[in-house]
Amino acid sequence: MPPRISVQSTLKAFTGSSYGYNPLTAANTSIRAASSKTQVRRKHDPFMMAQARQRKAANVSRQKVLAEERESSLGDPVKSRPTPFIQEITAIHTESHIPSTLNADLNYYLNSKELDAALGFSKDLTEPLQAVDRDIADPQAEKEAVDVHSKEHQNAQEAINRIVNLNNGNTKDRVRLNIMKCIETFGRHYTDSVLPPKPSAVAHESAPVHPERAPRVGPDTGSPEVQAAILTVKIMNLSRHLESANKDKHNKRNLQLLIHKRQKLLQYIRKKERRGPRWQNLMETLGLSDAAWKGEIAL
């Protein structure tokens, strides 16, 4: 009768089951035990804890230096450099009295010429009439009536000036005035006559000939550079608000949405204008850096 060989014991030896001795499992267990002992020794060793703190502080300081270098090379994606246009917009948003250079900025879509013309017309309408028969006219009474009329007109003019003064308006009125300034400054009805056109591509002989565009009627309010300037005004308003209300999470999210929307617009303008004079004028006037359109913006 042939001898019987136990197949289960041989399989256990080859497969390394829990019944037999496995050197890999023993090595892993010893490594885990050694690492746990090292961790415990590191926690109780003041010298090793001080070394770990020094390494962490060095890493944190290095990361801070790298972030500052990155920010200095790209700039701030939210704030703008103090250009004349930005300073004028900021002066309009201040709560103090408007400087003498901004007296022409009035509320309710008015300008100084229209207001002066309306006040002069009202003065002529309300001026007292002289007597037709000069023989029976009283010069003293006419003079007194003229003086009373001039005083009343002066009082009415002061009241109208207080009403249309931008200091008596709210933030929405100031934002509306700044939007009008953006349309006047960056609208193509103005920039087409000031800036040179973008470089044109070489047309092929087989390319179709398009007719000339009709001349523009009225101010330009829909071009991408105007929309980017309007978004910049809104971003400045929200960032100024968040400086004093840092827990306003709703407006913080709105600020992030506006910044990313402006980034897409700037990338589109840069691509379509081929970094031409219109792109350079927009970035220099608004005081924006490369961080406003380049890379990933994280606030």
Secondary structure in CASP SS format (residue, H / E / C, confidence):
PFRMAT SS
TARGET T0000
AUTHOR 0000-0000-0000
METHOD secondary structure of the structure
MODEL  1
M C 1.00
P C 1.00
P C 1.00
R C 1.00
I C 1.00
S C 1.00
V H 1.00
Q H 1.00
S H 1.00
T H 1.00
L H 1.00
K H 1.00
A H 1.00
F H 1.00
T H 1.00
G C 1.00
S C 1.00
S C 1.00
Y C 1.00
G C 1.00
Y C 1.00
N C 1.00
P H 1.00
L H 1.00
T H 1.00
A H 1.00
A H 1.00
N H 1.00
T H 1.00
S H 1.00
I H 1.00
R H 1.00
A H 1.00
A H 1.00
S H 1.00
S H 1.00
K H 1.00
T H 1.00
Q H 1.00
V H 1.00
R H 1.00
R H 1.00
K H 1.00
H H 1.00
D C 1.00
P H 1.00
F H 1.00
M H 1.00
M H 1.00
A H 1.00
Q H 1.00
A H 1.00
R H 1.00
Q H 1.00
R H 1.00
K H 1.00
A H 1.00
A H 1.00
N H 1.00
V H 1.00
S H 1.00
R H 1.00
Q H 1.00
K H 1.00
V H 1.00
L H 1.00
A H 1.00
E H 1.00
E H 1.00
R H 1.00
E H 1.00
S H 1.00
S H 1.00
L H 1.00
G C 1.00
D C 1.00
P C 1.00
V C 1.00
K C 1.00
S C 1.00
R C 1.00
P C 1.00
T C 1.00
P H 1.00
F H 1.00
I H 1.00
Q H 1.00
E H 1.00
I H 1.00
T H 1.00
A H 1.00
I H 1.00
H H 1.00
T C 1.00
E C 1.00
S C 1.00
H C 1.00
I C 1.00
P C 1.00
S H 1.00
T H 1.00
L H 1.00
N C 1.00
A C 1.00
D C 1.00
L E 1.00
N C 1.00
Y C 1.00
Y C 1.00
L C 1.00
N C 1.00
S H 1.00
K H 1.00
E H 1.00
L H 1.00
D H 1.00
A H 1.00
A H 1.00
L H 1.00
G H 1.00
F H 1.00
S H 1.00
K H 1.00
D H 1.00
L H 1.00
T H 1.00
E C 1.00
P C 1.00
L C 1.00
Q C 1.00
A C 1.00
V C 1.00
D C 1.00
R C 1.00
D C 1.00
I C 1.00
A C 1.00
D C 1.00
P H 1.00
Q H 1.00
A H 1.00
E H 1.00
K H 1.00
E H 1.00
A H 1.00
V H 1.00
D H 1.00
V H 1.00
H H 1.00
S H 1.00
K H 1.00
E H 1.00
H H 1.00
Q H 1.00
N H 1.00
A H 1.00
Q H 1.00
E H 1.00
A H 1.00
I H 1.00
N H 1.00
R H 1.00
I H 1.00
V H 1.00
N E 1.00
L H 1.00
N H 1.00
N H 1.00
G C 1.00
N C 1.00
T H 1.00
K H 1.00
D H 1.00
R H 1.00
V H 1.00
R H 1.00
L H 1.00
N H 1.00
I H 1.00
M H 1.00
K H 1.00
C H 1.00
I H 1.00
E H 1.00
T H 1.00
F H 1.00
G C 1.00
R H 1.00
H H 1.00
Y H 1.00
T H 1.00
D C 1.00
S C 1.00
V C 1.00
L C 1.00
P C 1.00
P C 1.00
K C 1.00
P C 1.00
S C 1.00
A C 1.00
V C 1.00
A C 1.00
H C 1.00
E C 1.00
S C 1.00
A C 1.00
P C 1.00
V C 1.00
H C 1.00
P C 1.00
E C 1.00
R C 1.00
A C 1.00
P C 1.00
R C 1.00
V C 1.00
G C 1.00
P C 1.00
D C 1.00
T C 1.00
G C 1.00
S C 1.00
P H 1.00
E H 1.00
V H 1.00
Q H 1.00
A H 1.00
A H 1.00
I H 1.00
L H 1.00
T H 1.00
V H 1.00
K H 1.00
I H 1.00
M H 1.00
N H 1.00
L H 1.00
S H 1.00
R H 1.00
H H 1.00
L H 1.00
E H 1.00
S H 1.00
A C 1.00
N C 1.00
K C 1.00
D C 1.00
K H 1.00
H H 1.00
N H 1.00
K H 1.00
R H 1.00
N H 1.00
L H 1.00
Q H 1.00
L H 1.00
L H 1.00
I H 1.00
H H 1.00
K H 1.00
R H 1.00
Q H 1.00
K H 1.00
L H 1.00
L H 1.00
Q H 1.00
Y H 1.00
I H 1.00
R H 1.00
K H 1.00
K H 1.00
E H 1.00
R C 1.00
R C 1.00
G C 1.00
P H 1.00
R H 1.00
W H 1.00
Q H 1.00
N H 1.00
L H 1.00
M H 1.00
E H 1.00
T H 1.00
L H 1.00
G C 1.00
L C 1.00
S C 1.00
D H 1.00
A H 1.00
A H 1.00
W C 1.00
K C 1.00
G C 1.00
E C 1.00
I C 1.00
A C 1.00
L C 1.00
END
